[in-house]
Amino acid sequence: MNTFFVKTSLKHDGIEYAAGEKITLDAESAQPLLDAGVIQTDSLDTPEPEVVQSEPEQTSADVAQVGGTETTSGEPAIDPETMNATADTAVDVSPPVETSPGADVQDDPSANL
């Protein structure tokens, strides 16, 4: 039986081992764990803790500012001036439709597709 050092968390024969702990195994049981890099023969150096840098807190200067004035209807509007158009001020921009005399008029315009 030989003593090995656990490199990563290991559960062997129902016992959990943390990184850095010692485990005693026979050569046959140890070989697959050695090959996988889970254990090693040398003791582990004390690993330095991983430094995780947090993102800086967001300030009001970092937040995008939205221009314009708030609408009172509660509904979003791209241009409130054009949203107030009424039938009296609205302009019909649809093209005129011309039909020739004797032309067949179909109920379903998509029928020609």
Biopython code that builds the backbone (N, CA, C, O; Angstrom):
import numpy as np
from Bio.PDB.StructureBuilder import StructureBuilder

atoms = [
    (1, "MET", "N", (0.841, -1.169, 0.000)),
    (1, "MET", "CA", (0.000, 0.000, 0.000)),
    (1, "MET", "C", (0.896, 1.246, 0.000)),
    (1, "MET", "O", (1.899, 1.314, 0.710)),
    (2, "ASN", "N", (0.507, 2.212, -0.806)),
    (2, "ASN", "CA", (1.263, 3.454, -0.923)),
    (2, "ASN", "C", (0.372, 4.642, -0.555)),
    (2, "ASN", "O", (-0.854, 4.569, -0.631)),
    (3, "THR", "N", (1.023, 5.735, -0.156)),
    (3, "THR", "CA", (0.298, 6.952, 0.178)),
    (3, "THR", "C", (0.368, 7.912, -0.999)),
    (3, "THR", "O", (1.427, 8.129, -1.588)),
    (4, "PHE", "N", (-0.782, 8.478, -1.326)),
    (4, "PHE", "CA", (-0.888, 9.436, -2.413)),
    (4, "PHE", "C", (-1.568, 10.693, -1.888)),
    (4, "PHE", "O", (-2.152, 10.700, -0.805)),
    (5, "PHE", "N", (-1.477, 11.750, -2.680)),
    (5, "PHE", "CA", (-2.095, 13.019, -2.322)),
    (5, "PHE", "C", (-3.184, 13.332, -3.342)),
    (5, "PHE", "O", (-2.972, 13.236, -4.550)),
    (6, "VAL", "N", (-4.336, 13.702, -2.838)),
    (6, "VAL", "CA", (-5.491, 13.981, -3.682)),
    (6, "VAL", "C", (-5.340, 15.372, -4.296)),
    (6, "VAL", "O", (-5.125, 16.354, -3.586)),
    (7, "LYS", "N", (-5.455, 15.445, -5.623)),
    (7, "LYS", "CA", (-5.334, 16.733, -6.328)),
    (7, "LYS", "C", (-6.677, 17.428, -6.471)),
    (7, "LYS", "O", (-6.755, 18.654, -6.391)),
    (8, "THR", "N", (-7.733, 16.655, -6.681)),
    (8, "THR", "CA", (-9.082, 17.207, -6.810)),
    (8, "THR", "C", (-10.001, 16.393, -5.914)),
    (8, "THR", "O", (-9.616, 15.328, -5.433)),
    (9, "SER", "N", (-11.188, 16.877, -5.692)),
    (9, "SER", "CA", (-12.136, 16.152, -4.844)),
    (9, "SER", "C", (-12.292, 14.725, -5.355)),
    (9, "SER", "O", (-12.360, 14.485, -6.560)),
    (10, "LEU", "N", (-12.348, 13.778, -4.414)),
    (10, "LEU", "CA", (-12.393, 12.366, -4.770)),
    (10, "LEU", "C", (-13.281, 11.633, -3.782)),
    (10, "LEU", "O", (-13.203, 11.857, -2.574)),
    (11, "LYS", "N", (-14.126, 10.756, -4.306)),
    (11, "LYS", "CA", (-14.902, 9.850, -3.461)),
    (11, "LYS", "C", (-14.461, 8.448, -3.835)),
    (11, "LYS", "O", (-14.703, 7.990, -4.951)),
    (12, "HIS", "N", (-13.807, 7.763, -2.893)),
    (12, "HIS", "CA", (-13.251, 6.435, -3.155)),
    (12, "HIS", "C", (-13.692, 5.495, -2.043)),
    (12, "HIS", "O", (-13.473, 5.775, -0.864)),
    (13, "ASP", "N", (-14.314, 4.379, -2.416)),
    (13, "ASP", "CA", (-14.837, 3.403, -1.462)),
    (13, "ASP", "C", (-15.767, 4.057, -0.443)),
    (13, "ASP", "O", (-15.754, 3.691, 0.732)),
    (14, "GLY", "N", (-16.581, 5.032, -0.888)),
    (14, "GLY", "CA", (-17.558, 5.666, -0.024)),
    (14, "GLY", "C", (-17.011, 6.766, 0.866)),
    (14, "GLY", "O", (-17.757, 7.358, 1.645)),
    (15, "ILE", "N", (-15.712, 7.050, 0.762)),
    (15, "ILE", "CA", (-15.095, 8.100, 1.584)),
    (15, "ILE", "C", (-14.732, 9.266, 0.677)),
    (15, "ILE", "O", (-14.135, 9.085, -0.384)),
    (16, "GLU", "N", (-15.105, 10.476, 1.116)),
    (16, "GLU", "CA", (-14.798, 11.670, 0.328)),
    (16, "GLU", "C", (-13.473, 12.267, 0.802)),
    (16, "GLU", "O", (-13.211, 12.384, 1.999)),
    (17, "TYR", "N", (-12.648, 12.641, -0.179)),
    (17, "TYR", "CA", (-11.349, 13.255, 0.083)),
    (17, "TYR", "C", (-11.311, 14.617, -0.608)),
    (17, "TYR", "O", (-11.745, 14.756, -1.751)),
    (18, "ALA", "N", (-10.789, 15.616, 0.097)),
    (18, "ALA", "CA", (-10.644, 16.951, -0.475)),
    (18, "ALA", "C", (-9.234, 17.089, -1.041)),
    (18, "ALA", "O", (-8.348, 16.301, -0.709)),
    (19, "ALA", "N", (-9.026, 18.085, -1.889)),
    (19, "ALA", "CA", (-7.699, 18.327, -2.460)),
    (19, "ALA", "C", (-6.699, 18.545, -1.336)),
    (19, "ALA", "O", (-6.956, 19.289, -0.389)),
    (20, "GLY", "N", (-5.556, 17.884, -1.455)),
    (20, "GLY", "CA", (-4.493, 18.015, -0.463)),
    (20, "GLY", "C", (-4.485, 16.916, 0.587)),
    (20, "GLY", "O", (-3.486, 16.751, 1.287)),
    (21, "GLU", "N", (-5.565, 16.163, 0.716)),
    (21, "GLU", "CA", (-5.617, 15.094, 1.710)),
    (21, "GLU", "C", (-4.833, 13.874, 1.234)),
    (21, "GLU", "O", (-4.623, 13.679, 0.037)),
    (22, "LYS", "N", (-4.407, 13.062, 2.193)),
    (22, "LYS", "CA", (-3.678, 11.824, 1.889)),
    (22, "LYS", "C", (-4.666, 10.685, 1.744)),
    (22, "LYS", "O", (-5.704, 10.645, 2.405)),
    (23, "ILE", "N", (-4.314, 9.750, 0.853)),
    (23, "ILE", "CA", (-5.094, 8.529, 0.667)),
    (23, "ILE", "C", (-4.119, 7.376, 0.479)),
    (23, "ILE", "O", (-3.102, 7.517, -0.199)),
    (24, "THR", "N", (-4.431, 6.253, 1.072)),
    (24, "THR", "CA", (-3.583, 5.064, 0.958)),
    (24, "THR", "C", (-4.281, 4.068, 0.045)),
    (24, "THR", "O", (-5.412, 3.653, 0.297)),
    (25, "LEU", "N", (-3.580, 3.692, -1.024)),
    (25, "LEU", "CA", (-4.148, 2.791, -2.028)),
    (25, "LEU", "C", (-3.127, 1.755, -2.456)),
    (25, "LEU", "O", (-1.920, 1.972, -2.349)),
    (26, "ASP", "N", (-3.630, 0.611, -2.948)),
    (26, "ASP", "CA", (-2.723, -0.354, -3.564)),
    (26, "ASP", "C", (-2.444, 0.106, -4.991)),
    (26, "ASP", "O", (-3.170, 0.945, -5.523)),
    (27, "ALA", "N", (-1.413, -0.430, -5.605)),
    (27, "ALA", "CA", (-0.980, 0.009, -6.925)),
    (27, "ALA", "C", (-2.074, -0.164, -7.978)),
    (27, "ALA", "O", (-2.217, 0.681, -8.862)),
    (28, "GLU", "N", (-2.845, -1.245, -7.894)),
    (28, "GLU", "CA", (-3.891, -1.519, -8.873)),
    (28, "GLU", "C", (-5.005, -0.464, -8.804)),
    (28, "GLU", "O", (-5.503, -0.038, -9.846)),
    (29, "SER", "N", (-5.403, -0.037, -7.602)),
    (29, "SER", "CA", (-6.443, 0.978, -7.439)),
    (29, "SER", "C", (-5.923, 2.370, -7.775)),
    (29, "SER", "O", (-6.672, 3.220, -8.256)),
    (30, "ALA", "N", (-4.644, 2.596, -7.519)),
    (30, "ALA", "CA", (-4.077, 3.932, -7.709)),
    (30, "ALA", "C", (-3.822, 4.277, -9.172)),
    (30, "ALA", "O", (-3.936, 5.440, -9.561)),
    (31, "GLN", "N", (-3.477, 3.281, -9.987)),
    (31, "GLN", "CA", (-3.055, 3.566, -11.357)),
    (31, "GLN", "C", (-4.083, 4.346, -12.178)),
    (31, "GLN", "O", (-3.709, 5.330, -12.817)),
    (32, "PRO", "N", (-5.361, 3.953, -12.191)),
    (32, "PRO", "CA", (-6.321, 4.743, -12.987)),
    (32, "PRO", "C", (-6.473, 6.182, -12.454)),
    (32, "PRO", "O", (-6.685, 7.114, -13.230)),
    (33, "LEU", "N", (-6.366, 6.352, -11.143)),
    (33, "LEU", "CA", (-6.483, 7.690, -10.557)),
    (33, "LEU", "C", (-5.249, 8.529, -10.872)),
    (33, "LEU", "O", (-5.359, 9.739, -11.074)),
    (34, "LEU", "N", (-4.077, 7.899, -10.915)),
    (34, "LEU", "CA", (-2.855, 8.599, -11.310)),
    (34, "LEU", "C", (-2.946, 9.027, -12.774)),
    (34, "LEU", "O", (-2.595, 10.154, -13.126)),
    (35, "ASP", "N", (-3.422, 8.111, -13.622)),
    (35, "ASP", "CA", (-3.539, 8.401, -15.059)),
    (35, "ASP", "C", (-4.523, 9.549, -15.315)),
    (35, "ASP", "O", (-4.331, 10.349, -16.231)),
    (36, "ALA", "N", (-5.578, 9.620, -14.496)),
    (36, "ALA", "CA", (-6.592, 10.660, -14.673)),
    (36, "ALA", "C", (-6.175, 11.985, -14.036)),
    (36, "ALA", "O", (-6.837, 13.004, -14.229)),
    (37, "GLY", "N", (-5.069, 11.971, -13.271)),
    (37, "GLY", "CA", (-4.600, 13.202, -12.640)),
    (37, "GLY", "C", (-5.369, 13.568, -11.386)),
    (37, "GLY", "O", (-5.341, 14.722, -10.958)),
    (38, "VAL", "N", (-6.060, 12.597, -10.789)),
    (38, "VAL", "CA", (-6.845, 12.859, -9.588)),
    (38, "VAL", "C", (-5.964, 12.793, -8.340)),
    (38, "VAL", "O", (-6.201, 13.509, -7.367)),
    (39, "ILE", "N", (-4.955, 11.938, -8.376)),
    (39, "ILE", "CA", (-4.017, 11.821, -7.251)),
    (39, "ILE", "C", (-2.593, 11.942, -7.778)),
    (39, "ILE", "O", (-2.348, 11.820, -8.978)),
    (40, "GLN", "N", (-1.656, 12.185, -6.857)),
    (40, "GLN", "CA", (-0.240, 12.241, -7.226)),
    (40, "GLN", "C", (0.590, 11.723, -6.061)),
    (40, "GLN", "O", (0.105, 11.605, -4.936)),
    (41, "THR", "N", (1.855, 11.414, -6.352)),
    (41, "THR", "CA", (2.730, 10.865, -5.319)),
    (41, "THR", "C", (3.369, 11.946, -4.465)),
    (41, "THR", "O", (3.685, 11.697, -3.302)),
    (42, "ASP", "N", (3.569, 13.137, -5.009)),
    (42, "ASP", "CA", (4.174, 14.235, -4.259)),
    (42, "ASP", "C", (3.092, 15.012, -3.520)),
    (42, "ASP", "O", (1.944, 15.083, -3.958)),
    (43, "SER", "N", (3.489, 15.598, -2.379)),
    (43, "SER", "CA", (2.506, 16.403, -1.647)),
    (43, "SER", "C", (2.190, 17.658, -2.442)),
    (43, "SER", "O", (3.017, 18.166, -3.199)),
    (44, "LEU", "N", (0.995, 18.133, -2.253)),
    (44, "LEU", "CA", (0.562, 19.332, -2.956)),
    (44, "LEU", "C", (1.120, 20.551, -2.243)),
    (44, "LEU", "O", (1.097, 20.631, -1.014)),
    (45, "ASP", "N", (1.617, 21.491, -3.018)),
    (45, "ASP", "CA", (1.972, 22.778, -2.436)),
    (45, "ASP", "C", (0.659, 23.473, -2.097)),
    (45, "ASP", "O", (-0.363, 23.244, -2.744)),
    (46, "THR", "N", (0.697, 24.300, -1.105)),
    (46, "THR", "CA", (-0.510, 25.026, -0.754)),
    (46, "THR", "C", (-0.902, 25.911, -1.934)),
    (46, "THR", "O", (-0.182, 26.847, -2.282)),
    (47, "PRO", "N", (-2.032, 25.614, -2.541)),
    (47, "PRO", "CA", (-2.421, 26.419, -3.700)),
    (47, "PRO", "C", (-2.828, 27.824, -3.266)),
    (47, "PRO", "O", (-3.467, 28.020, -2.232)),
    (48, "GLU", "N", (-2.439, 28.785, -4.084)),
    (48, "GLU", "CA", (-2.838, 30.156, -3.803)),
    (48, "GLU", "C", (-4.293, 30.302, -4.181)),
    (48, "GLU", "O", (-4.722, 29.795, -5.218)),
    (49, "PRO", "N", (-5.053, 30.987, -3.355)),
    (49, "PRO", "CA", (-6.461, 31.145, -3.688)),
    (49, "PRO", "C", (-6.634, 31.921, -4.986)),
    (49, "PRO", "O", (-5.904, 32.870, -5.272)),
    (50, "GLU", "N", (-7.601, 31.495, -5.747)),
    (50, "GLU", "CA", (-7.867, 32.164, -7.015)),
    (50, "GLU", "C", (-8.482, 33.528, -6.742)),
    (50, "GLU", "O", (-9.448, 33.650, -5.989)),
    (51, "VAL", "N", (-7.914, 34.541, -7.360)),
    (51, "VAL", "CA", (-8.412, 35.893, -7.171)),
    (51, "VAL", "C", (-9.462, 36.165, -8.234)),
    (51, "VAL", "O", (-9.187, 36.120, -9.433)),
    (52, "VAL", "N", (-10.658, 36.445, -7.773)),
    (52, "VAL", "CA", (-11.746, 36.754, -8.680)),
    (52, "VAL", "C", (-12.046, 38.229, -8.540)),
    (52, "VAL", "O", (-12.413, 38.708, -7.467)),
    (53, "GLN", "N", (-11.885, 38.943, -9.643)),
    (53, "GLN", "CA", (-12.155, 40.373, -9.612)),
    (53, "GLN", "C", (-13.623, 40.594, -9.939)),
    (53, "GLN", "O", (-14.137, 40.129, -10.956)),
    (54, "SER", "N", (-14.268, 41.307, -9.056)),
    (54, "SER", "CA", (-15.672, 41.608, -9.307)),
    (54, "SER", "C", (-15.764, 42.826, -10.215)),
    (54, "SER", "O", (-14.841, 43.637, -10.293)),
    (55, "GLU", "N", (-16.880, 42.934, -10.887)),
    (55, "GLU", "CA", (-17.080, 44.074, -11.758)),
    (55, "GLU", "C", (-17.338, 45.310, -10.904)),
    (55, "GLU", "O", (-17.983, 45.220, -9.859)),
    (56, "PRO", "N", (-16.843, 46.451, -11.339)),
    (56, "PRO", "CA", (-17.096, 47.663, -10.554)),
    (56, "PRO", "C", (-18.588, 47.971, -10.536)),
    (56, "PRO", "O", (-19.319, 47.670, -11.480)),
    (57, "GLU", "N", (-19.019, 48.583, -9.430)),
    (57, "GLU", "CA", (-20.427, 48.934, -9.333)),
    (57, "GLU", "C", (-20.772, 49.994, -10.368)),
    (57, "GLU", "O", (-19.970, 50.872, -10.685)),
    (58, "GLN", "N", (-21.971, 49.884, -10.876)),
    (58, "GLN", "CA", (-22.410, 50.799, -11.917)),
    (58, "GLN", "C", (-22.886, 52.104, -11.271)),
    (58, "GLN", "O", (-23.653, 52.089, -10.308)),
    (59, "THR", "N", (-22.428, 53.204, -11.804)),
    (59, "THR", "CA", (-22.853, 54.505, -11.297)),
    (59, "THR", "C", (-23.817, 55.135, -12.278)),
    (59, "THR", "O", (-23.982, 54.649, -13.397)),
    (60, "SER", "N", (-24.448, 56.205, -11.868)),
    (60, "SER", "CA", (-25.408, 56.855, -12.752)),
    (60, "SER", "C", (-24.729, 57.416, -13.999)),
    (60, "SER", "O", (-25.383, 57.599, -15.025)),
    (61, "ALA", "N", (-23.428, 57.691, -13.923)),
    (61, "ALA", "CA", (-22.705, 58.196, -15.099)),
    (61, "ALA", "C", (-22.526, 57.094, -16.147)),
    (61, "ALA", "O", (-22.336, 57.385, -17.328)),
    (62, "ASP", "N", (-22.588, 55.804, -15.707)),
    (62, "ASP", "CA", (-22.410, 54.685, -16.622)),
    (62, "ASP", "C", (-23.699, 54.293, -17.339)),
    (62, "ASP", "O", (-23.658, 53.555, -18.324)),
    (63, "VAL", "N", (-24.830, 54.775, -16.862)),
    (63, "VAL", "CA", (-26.117, 54.384, -17.411)),
    (63, "VAL", "C", (-26.478, 55.308, -18.566)),
    (63, "VAL", "O", (-26.331, 56.527, -18.474)),
    (64, "ALA", "N", (-26.953, 54.710, -19.655)),
    (64, "ALA", "CA", (-27.347, 55.505, -20.821)),
    (64, "ALA", "C", (-28.538, 56.382, -20.454)),
    (64, "ALA", "O", (-29.459, 55.937, -19.769)),
    (65, "GLN", "N", (-28.513, 57.589, -20.900)),
    (65, "GLN", "CA", (-29.596, 58.531, -20.638)),
    (65, "GLN", "C", (-30.522, 58.582, -21.844)),
    (65, "GLN", "O", (-30.058, 58.594, -22.984)),
    (66, "VAL", "N", (-31.806, 58.611, -21.604)),
    (66, "VAL", "CA", (-32.793, 58.678, -22.663)),
    (66, "VAL", "C", (-33.312, 60.099, -22.718)),
    (66, "VAL", "O", (-33.693, 60.668, -21.696)),
    (67, "GLY", "N", (-33.327, 60.677, -23.919)),
    (67, "GLY", "CA", (-33.779, 62.050, -24.078)),
    (67, "GLY", "C", (-35.262, 62.123, -24.348)),
    (67, "GLY", "O", (-35.941, 61.102, -24.451)),
    (68, "GLY", "N", (-35.752, 63.327, -24.462)),
    (68, "GLY", "CA", (-37.161, 63.535, -24.784)),
    (68, "GLY", "C", (-37.998, 63.709, -23.541)),
    (68, "GLY", "O", (-37.501, 63.693, -22.415)),
    (69, "THR", "N", (-39.282, 63.876, -23.777)),
    (69, "THR", "CA", (-40.194, 64.055, -22.656)),
    (69, "THR", "C", (-41.061, 62.823, -22.519)),
    (69, "THR", "O", (-41.346, 62.128, -23.494)),
    (70, "GLU", "N", (-41.466, 62.570, -21.311)),
    (70, "GLU", "CA", (-42.276, 61.399, -21.019)),
    (70, "GLU", "C", (-43.696, 61.633, -21.520)),
    (70, "GLU", "O", (-44.246, 62.724, -21.367)),
    (71, "THR", "N", (-44.286, 60.599, -22.119)),
    (71, "THR", "CA", (-45.666, 60.733, -22.567)),
    (71, "THR", "C", (-46.585, 60.460, -21.392)),
    (71, "THR", "O", (-46.238, 59.699, -20.488)),
    (72, "THR", "N", (-47.745, 61.072, -21.402)),
    (72, "THR", "CA", (-48.665, 60.916, -20.286)),
    (72, "THR", "C", (-49.625, 59.755, -20.476)),
    (72, "THR", "O", (-50.324, 59.375, -19.536)),
    (73, "SER", "N", (-49.672, 59.186, -21.667)),
    (73, "SER", "CA", (-50.613, 58.094, -21.914)),
    (73, "SER", "C", (-50.129, 56.784, -21.323)),
    (73, "SER", "O", (-50.916, 55.856, -21.135)),
    (74, "GLY", "N", (-48.849, 56.704, -21.032)),
    (74, "GLY", "CA", (-48.304, 55.448, -20.539)),
    (74, "GLY", "C", (-47.859, 54.528, -21.651)),
    (74, "GLY", "O", (-47.182, 53.533, -21.394)),
    (75, "GLU", "N", (-48.223, 54.836, -22.875)),
    (75, "GLU", "CA", (-47.831, 54.035, -24.023)),
    (75, "GLU", "C", (-46.580, 54.626, -24.649)),
    (75, "GLU", "O", (-46.433, 55.847, -24.690)),
    (76, "PRO", "N", (-45.673, 53.785, -25.140)),
    (76, "PRO", "CA", (-44.482, 54.331, -25.785)),
    (76, "PRO", "C", (-44.829, 54.994, -27.113)),
    (76, "PRO", "O", (-45.724, 54.541, -27.827)),
    (77, "ALA", "N", (-44.136, 56.040, -27.430)),
    (77, "ALA", "CA", (-44.345, 56.729, -28.697)),
    (77, "ALA", "C", (-43.006, 57.194, -29.227)),
    (77, "ALA", "O", (-42.199, 57.744, -28.478)),
    (78, "ILE", "N", (-42.762, 56.981, -30.506)),
    (78, "ILE", "CA", (-41.513, 57.424, -31.106)),
    (78, "ILE", "C", (-41.530, 58.928, -31.280)),
    (78, "ILE", "O", (-40.560, 59.606, -30.940)),
    (79, "ASP", "N", (-42.622, 59.453, -31.805)),
    (79, "ASP", "CA", (-42.751, 60.889, -32.001)),
    (79, "ASP", "C", (-44.146, 61.296, -31.543)),
    (79, "ASP", "O", (-45.112, 61.130, -32.288)),
    (80, "PRO", "N", (-44.264, 61.826, -30.333)),
    (80, "PRO", "CA", (-45.595, 62.148, -29.807)),
    (80, "PRO", "C", (-46.369, 63.124, -30.690)),
    (80, "PRO", "O", (-47.600, 63.107, -30.679)),
    (81, "GLU", "N", (-45.682, 63.973, -31.454)),
    (81, "GLU", "CA", (-46.386, 64.928, -32.315)),
    (81, "GLU", "C", (-47.183, 64.214, -33.395)),
    (81, "GLU", "O", (-48.317, 64.603, -33.676)),
    (82, "THR", "N", (-46.621, 63.185, -34.002)),
    (82, "THR", "CA", (-47.332, 62.460, -35.054)),
    (82, "THR", "C", (-48.334, 61.485, -34.468)),
    (82, "THR", "O", (-49.246, 61.046, -35.168)),
    (83, "MET", "N", (-48.184, 61.138, -33.199)),
    (83, "MET", "CA", (-49.121, 60.219, -32.572)),
    (83, "MET", "C", (-50.467, 60.904, -32.315)),
    (83, "MET", "O", (-51.469, 60.222, -32.099)),
    (84, "ASN", "N", (-50.505, 62.232, -32.335)),
    (84, "ASN", "CA", (-51.731, 62.974, -32.071)),
    (84, "ASN", "C", (-52.481, 63.317, -33.353)),
    (84, "ASN", "O", (-53.403, 64.132, -33.311)),
    (85, "ALA", "N", (-52.128, 62.733, -34.473)),
    (85, "ALA", "CA", (-52.799, 63.031, -35.739)),
    (85, "ALA", "C", (-54.241, 62.555, -35.669)),
    (85, "ALA", "O", (-54.522, 61.483, -35.133)),
    (86, "THR", "N", (-55.135, 63.338, -36.199)),
    (86, "THR", "CA", (-56.552, 62.975, -36.240)),
    (86, "THR", "C", (-56.957, 62.800, -37.701)),
    (86, "THR", "O", (-56.154, 63.008, -38.610)),
    (87, "ALA", "N", (-58.198, 62.419, -37.908)),
    (87, "ALA", "CA", (-58.684, 62.231, -39.278)),
    (87, "ALA", "C", (-58.613, 63.533, -40.060)),
    (87, "ALA", "O", (-58.434, 63.513, -41.278)),
    (88, "ASP", "N", (-58.751, 64.660, -39.382)),
    (88, "ASP", "CA", (-58.715, 65.950, -40.070)),
    (88, "ASP", "C", (-57.317, 66.301, -40.560)),
    (88, "ASP", "O", (-57.167, 66.966, -41.584)),
    (89, "THR", "N", (-56.299, 65.860, -39.839)),
    (89, "THR", "CA", (-54.930, 66.241, -40.204)),
    (89, "THR", "C", (-54.172, 65.104, -40.867)),
    (89, "THR", "O", (-53.077, 65.311, -41.389)),
    (90, "ALA", "N", (-54.740, 63.913, -40.853)),
    (90, "ALA", "CA", (-54.051, 62.765, -41.433)),
    (90, "ALA", "C", (-54.064, 62.854, -42.950)),
    (90, "ALA", "O", (-55.029, 63.345, -43.537)),
    (91, "VAL", "N", (-52.997, 62.379, -43.590)),
    (91, "VAL", "CA", (-52.884, 62.419, -45.043)),
    (91, "VAL", "C", (-52.899, 60.985, -45.559)),
    (91, "VAL", "O", (-52.129, 60.147, -45.091)),
    (92, "ASP", "N", (-53.761, 60.704, -46.509)),
    (92, "ASP", "CA", (-53.827, 59.383, -47.112)),
    (92, "ASP", "C", (-52.697, 59.263, -48.128)),
    (92, "ASP", "O", (-52.658, 60.004, -49.110)),
    (93, "VAL", "N", (-51.785, 58.336, -47.892)),
    (93, "VAL", "CA", (-50.625, 58.183, -48.770)),
    (93, "VAL", "C", (-50.721, 56.921, -49.627)),
    (93, "VAL", "O", (-49.771, 56.584, -50.334)),
    (94, "SER", "N", (-51.854, 56.220, -49.574)),
    (94, "SER", "CA", (-51.964, 55.000, -50.365)),
    (94, "SER", "C", (-52.122, 55.353, -51.837)),
    (94, "SER", "O", (-52.797, 56.331, -52.163)),
    (95, "PRO", "N", (-51.510, 54.572, -52.743)),
    (95, "PRO", "CA", (-51.577, 54.880, -54.180)),
    (95, "PRO", "C", (-52.979, 54.630, -54.711)),
    (95, "PRO", "O", (-53.689, 53.760, -54.208)),
    (96, "PRO", "N", (-53.377, 55.380, -55.716)),
    (96, "PRO", "CA", (-54.709, 55.163, -56.300)),
    (96, "PRO", "C", (-54.740, 53.839, -57.051)),
    (96, "PRO", "O", (-53.743, 53.424, -57.642)),
    (97, "VAL", "N", (-55.886, 53.188, -57.021)),
    (97, "VAL", "CA", (-56.069, 51.916, -57.705)),
    (97, "VAL", "C", (-56.919, 52.167, -58.940)),
    (97, "VAL", "O", (-58.013, 52.726, -58.853)),
    (98, "GLU", "N", (-56.410, 51.752, -60.080)),
    (98, "GLU", "CA", (-57.137, 51.940, -61.329)),
    (98, "GLU", "C", (-57.544, 50.581, -61.860)),
    (98, "GLU", "O", (-56.774, 49.622, -61.820)),
    (99, "THR", "N", (-58.723, 50.519, -62.341)),
    (99, "THR", "CA", (-59.188, 49.291, -62.984)),
    (99, "THR", "C", (-59.598, 49.637, -64.398)),
    (99, "THR", "O", (-60.130, 50.717, -64.657)),
    (100, "SER", "N", (-59.351, 48.726, -65.299)),
    (100, "SER", "CA", (-59.743, 48.970, -66.691)),
    (100, "SER", "C", (-61.149, 48.432, -66.898)),
    (100, "SER", "O", (-61.561, 47.489, -66.222)),
    (101, "PRO", "N", (-61.878, 49.017, -67.817)),
    (101, "PRO", "CA", (-63.245, 48.540, -68.064)),
    (101, "PRO", "C", (-63.232, 47.073, -68.492)),
    (101, "PRO", "O", (-62.405, 46.662, -69.306)),
    (102, "GLY", "N", (-64.138, 46.304, -67.945)),
    (102, "GLY", "CA", (-64.255, 44.898, -68.302)),
    (102, "GLY", "C", (-63.252, 43.992, -67.614)),
    (102, "GLY", "O", (-63.202, 42.799, -67.912)),
    (103, "ALA", "N", (-62.443, 44.532, -66.694)),
    (103, "ALA", "CA", (-61.463, 43.692, -65.997)),
    (103, "ALA", "C", (-62.175, 42.826, -64.977)),
    (103, "ALA", "O", (-63.124, 43.256, -64.322)),
    (104, "ASP", "N", (-61.689, 41.579, -64.857)),
    (104, "ASP", "CA", (-62.248, 40.682, -63.847)),
    (104, "ASP", "C", (-61.792, 41.144, -62.469)),
    (104, "ASP", "O", (-60.598, 41.324, -62.231)),
    (105, "VAL", "N", (-62.719, 41.328, -61.593)),
    (105, "VAL", "CA", (-62.387, 41.692, -60.221)),
    (105, "VAL", "C", (-62.596, 40.449, -59.376)),
    (105, "VAL", "O", (-63.691, 39.888, -59.331)),
    (106, "GLN", "N", (-61.537, 40.029, -58.710)),
    (106, "GLN", "CA", (-61.623, 38.825, -57.893)),
    (106, "GLN", "C", (-61.780, 39.223, -56.429)),
    (106, "GLN", "O", (-61.297, 40.267, -55.992)),
    (107, "ASP", "N", (-62.457, 38.376, -55.701)),
    (107, "ASP", "CA", (-62.639, 38.634, -54.273)),
    (107, "ASP", "C", (-61.338, 38.454, -53.503)),
    (107, "ASP", "O", (-61.109, 39.142, -52.508)),
    (108, "ASP", "N", (-60.491, 37.545, -53.948)),
    (108, "ASP", "CA", (-59.253, 37.238, -53.236)),
    (108, "ASP", "C", (-58.081, 37.677, -54.081)),
    (108, "ASP", "O", (-57.753, 37.003, -55.058)),
    (109, "PRO", "N", (-57.420, 38.807, -53.738)),
    (109, "PRO", "CA", (-56.304, 39.279, -54.569)),
    (109, "PRO", "C", (-55.098, 38.335, -54.533)),
    (109, "PRO", "O", (-54.243, 38.396, -55.417)),
    (110, "SER", "N", (-55.023, 37.473, -53.531)),
    (110, "SER", "CA", (-53.883, 36.551, -53.472)),
    (110, "SER", "C", (-54.088, 35.344, -54.382)),
    (110, "SER", "O", (-53.196, 34.503, -54.489)),
    (111, "ALA", "N", (-55.235, 35.239, -55.036)),
    (111, "ALA", "CA", (-55.508, 34.093, -55.899)),
    (111, "ALA", "C", (-54.597, 34.069, -57.105)),
    (111, "ALA", "O", (-54.391, 33.000, -57.681)),
    (112, "ASN", "N", (-54.036, 35.202, -57.519)),
    (112, "ASN", "CA", (-53.141, 35.231, -58.688)),
    (112, "ASN", "C", (-51.732, 34.789, -58.347)),
    (112, "ASN", "O", (-50.896, 34.668, -59.242)),
    (113, "LEU", "N", (-51.452, 34.548, -57.097)),
    (113, "LEU", "CA", (-50.083, 34.188, -56.687)),
    (113, "LEU", "C", (-49.758, 32.772, -56.979)),
    (113, "LEU", "O", (-48.649, 32.322, -56.694)),
]
sb = StructureBuilder()
sb.init_structure("model")
sb.init_model(0)
sb.init_chain("A")
sb.init_seg("    ")
for serial, (resi, resn, name, xyz) in enumerate(atoms, 1):
    if name == "N":
        sb.init_residue(resn, " ", resi, " ")
    sb.init_atom(name, np.array(xyz, "f"), 0.0, 1.0, " ", f" {name:<3s}", serial, name[0])
structure = sb.get_structure()
